[in-house]
Amino acid sequence: MATLSTDTLLALLQPYLPAPLTAEAAGRLSTYLDLLVKWNARTNLTAIRTPEEMVRRHFGESLFAGSIVPRGTTTLLDLGSGGGFPGIPVQILRPEIAVTLAESQGKKAAFLREAVRTLGLKTTVWANRAEKLPEQFDVVAMRAVDKMEEMISVAEELVRPGGTLMLLTTTGQVEALGHLTASATPLPGSQDGIVALFHVEQS
Protein backbone atom coordinates (compact mmCIF):
# COMPACT_ATOMS: atom_id res chain seq x y z
CA MET A 1 0.00 0.00 0.00
CA ALA A 2 1.30 3.45 -0.92
CA THR A 3 2.44 5.76 1.87
CA LEU A 4 0.19 8.52 0.52
CA SER A 5 -2.50 8.39 -2.15
CA THR A 6 -1.59 9.88 -5.53
CA ASP A 7 -4.29 12.54 -5.06
CA THR A 8 -2.78 13.58 -1.70
CA LEU A 9 0.73 13.60 -3.16
CA LEU A 10 -0.33 15.81 -6.07
CA ALA A 11 -2.28 18.17 -3.79
CA LEU A 12 0.78 18.67 -1.59
CA LEU A 13 2.99 19.31 -4.63
CA GLN A 14 0.62 21.65 -6.46
CA PRO A 15 2.04 24.92 -5.00
CA TYR A 16 5.52 24.00 -6.26
CA LEU A 17 4.66 23.12 -9.85
CA PRO A 18 4.14 25.50 -12.76
CA ALA A 19 2.42 22.72 -14.72
CA PRO A 20 0.72 19.41 -13.78
CA LEU A 21 2.87 16.30 -13.50
CA THR A 22 2.43 13.43 -15.92
CA ALA A 23 0.89 10.23 -14.54
CA GLU A 24 4.26 8.52 -15.00
CA ALA A 25 6.07 11.20 -12.98
CA ALA A 26 3.45 11.08 -10.21
CA GLY A 27 3.77 7.29 -10.05
CA ARG A 28 7.55 7.48 -9.77
CA LEU A 29 7.33 10.08 -7.00
CA SER A 30 4.87 7.87 -5.10
CA THR A 31 7.24 4.89 -5.38
CA TYR A 32 10.17 7.12 -4.37
CA LEU A 33 8.29 8.26 -1.25
CA ASP A 34 7.54 4.65 -0.25
CA LEU A 35 11.22 3.78 -0.66
CA LEU A 36 12.40 6.85 1.25
CA VAL A 37 10.10 6.15 4.21
CA LYS A 38 11.17 2.50 4.30
CA TRP A 39 14.91 3.20 4.18
CA ASN A 40 14.72 6.21 6.48
CA ALA A 41 13.48 3.95 9.28
CA ARG A 42 16.93 2.33 9.41
CA THR A 43 19.25 4.77 7.62
CA ASN A 44 19.18 8.45 8.49
CA LEU A 45 18.46 9.90 5.05
CA THR A 46 16.42 12.83 6.37
CA ALA A 47 15.52 14.23 9.78
CA ILE A 48 11.99 14.82 8.48
CA ARG A 49 9.79 11.90 9.56
CA THR A 50 6.29 12.64 8.30
CA PRO A 51 5.53 11.68 4.68
CA GLU A 52 3.57 14.89 4.08
CA GLU A 53 6.51 17.04 5.12
CA MET A 54 8.90 14.90 3.08
CA VAL A 55 6.73 15.61 0.04
CA ARG A 56 6.58 19.34 0.69
CA ARG A 57 10.15 20.00 1.77
CA HIS A 58 12.08 17.46 -0.30
CA PHE A 59 9.93 16.65 -3.32
CA GLY A 60 8.21 20.02 -3.72
CA GLU A 61 11.31 22.18 -3.32
CA SER A 62 13.35 19.91 -5.59
CA LEU A 63 10.68 19.90 -8.30
CA PHE A 64 10.42 23.68 -8.06
CA ALA A 65 14.18 23.92 -8.55
CA GLY A 66 13.93 21.52 -11.48
CA SER A 67 11.37 23.76 -13.14
CA ILE A 68 13.85 26.65 -13.21
CA VAL A 69 16.92 24.70 -14.34
CA PRO A 70 17.87 26.58 -17.52
CA ARG A 71 16.39 25.23 -20.73
CA GLY A 72 19.00 23.54 -22.89
CA THR A 73 20.73 21.97 -19.87
CA THR A 74 21.98 18.50 -20.81
CA THR A 75 23.95 17.51 -17.68
CA LEU A 76 23.32 18.21 -13.98
CA LEU A 77 25.28 17.20 -10.90
CA ASP A 78 23.55 16.93 -7.52
CA LEU A 79 26.49 17.51 -5.17
CA GLY A 80 26.08 15.91 -1.74
CA SER A 81 22.85 14.25 -2.81
CA GLY A 82 21.95 12.54 0.49
CA GLY A 83 18.49 11.09 -0.01
CA GLY A 84 18.47 12.21 -3.66
CA PHE A 85 17.49 15.87 -3.38
CA PRO A 86 17.20 17.72 -5.61
CA GLY A 87 18.62 15.31 -8.21
CA ILE A 88 16.04 12.52 -8.35
CA PRO A 89 12.95 14.78 -8.52
CA VAL A 90 14.76 16.88 -11.14
CA GLN A 91 15.42 13.70 -13.16
CA ILE A 92 11.75 12.69 -12.91
CA LEU A 93 10.59 16.16 -13.96
CA ARG A 94 13.24 16.73 -16.64
CA PRO A 95 14.03 13.31 -18.19
CA GLU A 96 16.00 14.96 -21.01
CA ILE A 97 18.77 15.89 -18.55
CA ALA A 98 21.54 13.42 -17.67
CA VAL A 99 21.63 13.67 -13.85
CA THR A 100 24.55 12.52 -11.67
CA LEU A 101 24.12 12.09 -7.90
CA ALA A 102 27.38 12.55 -5.96
CA GLU A 103 27.24 11.04 -2.46
CA SER A 104 30.33 9.82 -0.62
CA GLN A 105 28.53 8.23 2.37
CA GLY A 106 28.15 4.52 1.65
CA LYS A 107 24.67 3.91 3.10
CA LYS A 108 23.21 6.94 1.36
CA ALA A 109 24.87 5.98 -1.93
CA ALA A 110 23.38 2.48 -1.57
CA PHE A 111 19.94 4.02 -1.15
CA LEU A 112 20.46 6.19 -4.22
CA ARG A 113 21.45 3.18 -6.33
CA GLU A 114 18.36 1.30 -5.13
CA ALA A 115 16.12 4.29 -5.86
CA VAL A 116 17.52 4.76 -9.37
CA ARG A 117 17.09 1.03 -10.09
CA THR A 118 13.57 0.83 -8.66
CA LEU A 119 12.38 3.97 -10.43
CA GLY A 120 13.92 2.96 -13.76
CA LEU A 121 15.90 6.19 -14.12
CA LYS A 122 18.97 6.78 -16.29
CA THR A 123 20.58 8.68 -13.37
CA THR A 124 24.22 7.97 -12.47
CA VAL A 125 25.34 7.56 -8.84
CA TRP A 126 28.89 8.70 -8.02
CA ALA A 127 29.76 7.10 -4.66
CA ASN A 128 33.02 8.92 -4.10
CA ARG A 129 34.34 12.37 -3.31
CA ALA A 130 33.03 14.94 -5.76
CA GLU A 131 36.54 16.31 -6.29
CA LYS A 132 37.39 13.06 -8.11
CA LEU A 133 34.70 13.44 -10.76
CA PRO A 134 36.36 13.37 -14.19
CA GLU A 135 33.94 15.73 -15.91
CA GLN A 136 32.19 19.09 -15.67
CA PHE A 137 28.45 19.76 -15.84
CA ASP A 138 26.09 22.36 -17.27
CA VAL A 139 24.50 22.76 -13.82
CA VAL A 140 25.80 21.83 -10.37
CA ALA A 141 23.09 21.84 -7.69
CA MET A 142 23.51 21.81 -3.91
CA ARG A 143 20.87 21.63 -1.21
CA ALA A 144 21.43 21.50 2.56
CA VAL A 145 25.06 20.48 2.10
CA ASP A 146 27.32 20.41 5.17
CA LYS A 147 29.82 23.29 5.13
CA MET A 148 28.23 24.80 2.04
CA GLU A 149 30.60 27.77 2.02
CA GLU A 150 33.57 25.39 1.76
CA MET A 151 31.85 23.28 -0.90
CA ILE A 152 31.22 26.28 -3.17
CA SER A 153 34.80 26.18 -4.48
CA VAL A 154 34.49 22.44 -5.22
CA ALA A 155 31.16 23.03 -6.96
CA GLU A 156 32.49 25.88 -9.08
CA GLU A 157 35.30 23.67 -10.41
CA LEU A 158 32.69 21.14 -11.52
CA VAL A 159 30.64 23.64 -13.53
CA ARG A 160 31.62 23.89 -17.16
CA PRO A 161 32.63 27.39 -18.33
CA GLY A 162 29.47 29.41 -18.84
CA GLY A 163 27.42 26.95 -16.79
CA THR A 164 25.29 27.45 -13.70
CA LEU A 165 25.68 26.82 -9.97
CA MET A 166 22.30 26.24 -8.31
CA LEU A 167 21.87 26.55 -4.55
CA LEU A 168 18.71 25.67 -2.63
CA THR A 169 19.45 27.78 0.39
CA THR A 170 18.41 30.93 2.26
CA THR A 171 18.74 34.62 1.46
CA GLY A 172 21.07 35.00 4.46
CA GLN A 173 23.43 32.31 3.23
CA VAL A 174 23.61 33.81 -0.26
CA GLU A 175 24.41 37.22 1.25
CA ALA A 176 27.12 35.59 3.39
CA LEU A 177 28.77 34.19 0.26
CA GLY A 178 29.41 37.78 -0.79
CA HIS A 179 31.53 37.45 -3.91
CA LEU A 180 28.86 35.70 -5.95
CA THR A 181 26.01 37.39 -7.76
CA ALA A 182 22.81 35.48 -8.33
CA SER A 183 19.27 35.49 -9.54
CA ALA A 184 17.17 34.32 -6.61
CA THR A 185 13.66 32.86 -6.76
CA PRO A 186 11.73 32.42 -3.49
CA LEU A 187 10.70 28.86 -2.62
CA PRO A 188 6.91 28.53 -2.33
CA GLY A 189 5.72 28.23 1.27
CA SER A 190 9.13 29.13 2.75
CA GLN A 191 9.91 32.23 4.80
CA ASP A 192 13.46 32.73 3.55
CA GLY A 193 14.23 29.74 1.31
CA ILE A 194 15.35 30.50 -2.23
CA VAL A 195 16.72 28.88 -5.35
CA ALA A 196 19.78 30.91 -6.33
CA LEU A 197 21.38 30.58 -9.77
CA PHE A 198 24.98 31.72 -10.24
CA HIS A 199 26.58 32.09 -13.65
CA VAL A 200 30.05 30.57 -13.54
CA GLU A 201 32.77 31.96 -15.78
CA GLN A 202 36.06 30.10 -15.79
CA SER A 203 39.28 30.71 -17.65
C-alpha positions in Angstrom: 0.0 0.0 0.0 1.3 3.5 -0.9 2.4 5.8 1.9 0.2 8.5 0.5 -2.5 8.4 -2.2 -1.6 9.9 -5.5 -4.3 12.5 -5.1 -2.8 13.6 -1.7 0.7 13.6 -3.2 -0.3 15.8 -6.1 -2.3 18.2 -3.8 0.8 18.7 -1.6 3.0 19.3 -4.6 0.6 21.6 -6.5 2.0 24.9 -5.0 5.5 24.0 -6.3 4.7 23.1 -9.8 4.1 25.5 -12.8 2.4 22.7 -14.7 0.7 19.4 -13.8 2.9 16.3 -13.5 2.4 13.4 -15.9 0.9 10.2 -14.5 4.3 8.5 -15.0 6.1 11.2 -13.0 3.4 11.1 -10.2 3.8 7.3 -10.0 7.5 7.5 -9.8 7.3 10.1 -7.0 4.9 7.9 -5.1 7.2 4.9 -5.4 10.2 7.1 -4.4 8.3 8.3 -1.2 7.5 4.7 -0.2 11.2 3.8 -0.7 12.4 6.9 1.2 10.1 6.2 4.2 11.2 2.5 4.3 14.9 3.2 4.2 14.7 6.2 6.5 13.5 4.0 9.3 16.9 2.3 9.4 19.2 4.8 7.6 19.2 8.4 8.5 18.5 9.9 5.1 16.4 12.8 6.4 15.5 14.2 9.8 12.0 14.8 8.5 9.8 11.9 9.6 6.3 12.6 8.3 5.5 11.7 4.7 3.6 14.9 4.1 6.5 17.0 5.1 8.9 14.9 3.1 6.7 15.6 0.0 6.6 19.3 0.7 10.2 20.0 1.8 12.1 17.5 -0.3 9.9 16.7 -3.3 8.2 20.0 -3.7 11.3 22.2 -3.3 13.3 19.9 -5.6 10.7 19.9 -8.3 10.4 23.7 -8.1 14.2 23.9 -8.5 13.9 21.5 -11.5 11.4 23.8 -13.1 13.9 26.7 -13.2 16.9 24.7 -14.3 17.9 26.6 -17.5 16.4 25.2 -20.7 19.0 23.5 -22.9 20.7 22.0 -19.9 22.0 18.5 -20.8 23.9 17.5 -17.7 23.3 18.2 -14.0 25.3 17.2 -10.9 23.5 16.9 -7.5 26.5 17.5 -5.2 26.1 15.9 -1.7 22.9 14.2 -2.8 22.0 12.5 0.5 18.5 11.1 0.0 18.5 12.2 -3.7 17.5 15.9 -3.4 17.2 17.7 -5.6 18.6 15.3 -8.2 16.0 12.5 -8.4 13.0 14.8 -8.5 14.8 16.9 -11.1 15.4 13.7 -13.2 11.8 12.7 -12.9 10.6 16.2 -14.0 13.2 16.7 -16.6 14.0 13.3 -18.2 16.0 15.0 -21.0 18.8 15.9 -18.5 21.5 13.4 -17.7 21.6 13.7 -13.9 24.6 12.5 -11.7 24.1 12.1 -7.9 27.4 12.6 -6.0 27.2 11.0 -2.5 30.3 9.8 -0.6 28.5 8.2 2.4 28.2 4.5 1.7 24.7 3.9 3.1 23.2 6.9 1.4 24.9 6.0 -1.9 23.4 2.5 -1.6 19.9 4.0 -1.2 20.5 6.2 -4.2 21.4 3.2 -6.3 18.4 1.3 -5.1 16.1 4.3 -5.9 17.5 4.8 -9.4 17.1 1.0 -10.1 13.6 0.8 -8.7 12.4 4.0 -10.4 13.9 3.0 -13.8 15.9 6.2 -14.1 19.0 6.8 -16.3 20.6 8.7 -13.4 24.2 8.0 -12.5 25.3 7.6 -8.8 28.9 8.7 -8.0 29.8 7.1 -4.7 33.0 8.9 -4.1 34.3 12.4 -3.3 33.0 14.9 -5.8 36.5 16.3 -6.3 37.4 13.1 -8.1 34.7 13.4 -10.8 36.4 13.4 -14.2 33.9 15.7 -15.9 32.2 19.1 -15.7 28.4 19.8 -15.8 26.1 22.4 -17.3 24.5 22.8 -13.8 25.8 21.8 -10.4 23.1 21.8 -7.7 23.5 21.8 -3.9 20.9 21.6 -1.2 21.4 21.5 2.6 25.1 20.5 2.1 27.3 20.4 5.2 29.8 23.3 5.1 28.2 24.8 2.0 30.6 27.8 2.0 33.6 25.4 1.8 31.9 23.3 -0.9 31.2 26.3 -3.2 34.8 26.2 -4.5 34.5 22.4 -5.2 31.2 23.0 -7.0 32.5 25.9 -9.1 35.3 23.7 -10.4 32.7 21.1 -11.5 30.6 23.6 -13.5 31.6 23.9 -17.2 32.6 27.4 -18.3 29.5 29.4 -18.8 27.4 27.0 -16.8 25.3 27.4 -13.7 25.7 26.8 -10.0 22.3 26.2 -8.3 21.9 26.5 -4.5 18.7 25.7 -2.6 19.5 27.8 0.4 18.4 30.9 2.3 18.7 34.6 1.5 21.1 35.0 4.5 23.4 32.3 3.2 23.6 33.8 -0.3 24.4 37.2 1.2 27.1 35.6 3.4 28.8 34.2 0.3 29.4 37.8 -0.8 31.5 37.5 -3.9 28.9 35.7 -5.9 26.0 37.4 -7.8 22.8 35.5 -8.3 19.3 35.5 -9.5 17.2 34.3 -6.6 13.7 32.9 -6.8 11.7 32.4 -3.5 10.7 28.9 -2.6 6.9 28.5 -2.3 5.7 28.2 1.3 9.1 29.1 2.7 9.9 32.2 4.8 13.5 32.7 3.6 14.2 29.7 1.3 15.4 30.5 -2.2 16.7 28.9 -5.4 19.8 30.9 -6.3 21.4 30.6 -9.8 25.0 31.7 -10.2 26.6 32.1 -13.7 30.0 30.6 -13.5 32.8 32.0 -15.8 36.1 30.1 -15.8 39.3 30.7 -17.6 
